[in-house]
Amino acid sequence: MVTKMVIAVRRDLDMGKGKIAAQVAHAAVSCALRSMKSNRDIFDEWYAEGQRKIVVKVNGLDEIFEIKRMADSMGIINEIVQDRGYTQVDPGTITCIGLGPDDEEKLDRITGKYKLL
């Protein structure tokens, strides 16, 4: 099995590059910590393979919620990131969702149609 993590970022928020990088990092760390606790075998495999992360872009909040619904139904770890609103977006704004780490084929069923950021 090949493992990876996928982070889907909203492009309708007009976040700067640094802001996007911070939000993606929040999602990746949250997913990794959750995976360490609840799915240690997959986490260890992902970590040993180099911690592959793919970042894709979605049009808006509806797509974030659709991704979450699909991930939940497939039993895939996922974390929605809500910003605190100190800089570029309003407090509580959902900026991205992280998925995995998990089997690449499973994640591609959810996010394979989206373009890379």
Residue pairs with C-beta under 8 A, 6 or more apart in sequence:
1 45
1 103
1 104
2 49
2 103
2 104
3 42
3 45
3 46
3 49
3 52
3 100
3 101
3 102
3 103
3 104
4 46
4 52
4 53
4 54
4 100
4 101
4 102
4 104
4 107
5 28
5 31
5 32
5 46
5 51
5 52
5 53
5 54
5 98
5 99
5 100
5 101
5 102
6 53
6 54
6 55
6 56
6 98
6 99
6 100
6 107
6 110
6 111
7 24
7 27
7 28
7 53
7 54
7 55
7 56
7 96
7 97
7 98
7 99
8 55
8 56
8 57
8 58
8 63
8 64
8 67
8 96
8 97
8 99
8 111
8 114
9 15
9 20
9 23
9 24
9 55
9 56
9 57
9 58
9 95
9 96
9 117
10 57
10 58
10 59
10 60
10 61
10 63
10 64
10 94
10 95
10 96
11 57
11 58
11 59
11 60
11 117
12 59
12 60
12 61
13 88
13 89
13 93
13 95
14 88
15 23
15 88
15 89
15 95
16 88
19 87
19 88
19 89
20 117
23 81
23 83
23 95
23 96
24 53
24 55
24 96
24 98
26 81
26 96
27 79
27 81
27 96
27 97
27 98
28 53
28 98
30 79
30 81
30 98
31 77
31 78
31 79
31 98
31 99
31 100
31 101
32 43
32 51
32 101
34 77
34 79
35 42
35 43
35 46
35 77
35 100
35 101
36 43
38 77
39 77
39 102
42 100
42 101
42 102
42 103
43 101
45 101
46 52
46 100
46 101
51 101
54 111
54 116
55 116
55 117
56 111
56 114
56 115
56 116
56 117
57 114
57 115
57 116
57 117
58 64
58 67
58 114
61 94
64 80
64 94
64 96
64 97
67 78
67 97
67 99
67 110
67 111
68 78
68 80
68 97
70 109
70 110
71 77
71 78
71 97
71 99
71 110
72 78
74 106
74 109
74 110
76 99
76 100
76 102
76 106
76 107
76 110
77 99
77 100
77 101
77 102
78 97
78 98
78 99
78 100
79 97
79 98
80 94
80 96
80 97
81 94
81 95
81 96
81 97
81 98
82 92
82 93
82 94
82 95
83 89
83 90
83 91
83 92
83 93
83 94
83 95
84 91
85 91
85 92
85 93
89 95
99 107
99 110
99 111
100 107
